[in-house]
């Protein structure tokens, strides 16, 4: 691997902008935009609007997405994971794996919690 390839992989593997304050790449922005179409079937909001997509790592050989669920035993988890994989693979032509984070979700993680229709 050349020095340039190594640098690109390290930069691509950096946490999402909200994690470390860096600017998102055009590819990450495209992935996040595409994920607006993946809806939580019970709530009717996208995984982006709900703040479920926590990190997107664009690696040399795959895309790794770390996401949360609104409830620990969400019955739609397999469906949501598959939709995220298919959507991301449609933007970045590499395999995508989705990791479910064990953290508890709360509406405060949403960019706009008011989308739920009540205040916190």
TAMO-V63599 format. One line per field, one symbol per residue. psi: psi as a letter, one per 40 degrees, with the letter a starting at -180 (. if undefined). A space follows every 50 residues. Layout:
psi: ???
This chain:
psi: hiddddddddddeiiidddeeihiidddddddddedehihdddeiiddde fdhdihhgideihhhhiiididfheedddddddddddddddhfiihihhh ieihiideeidgdedeeii.
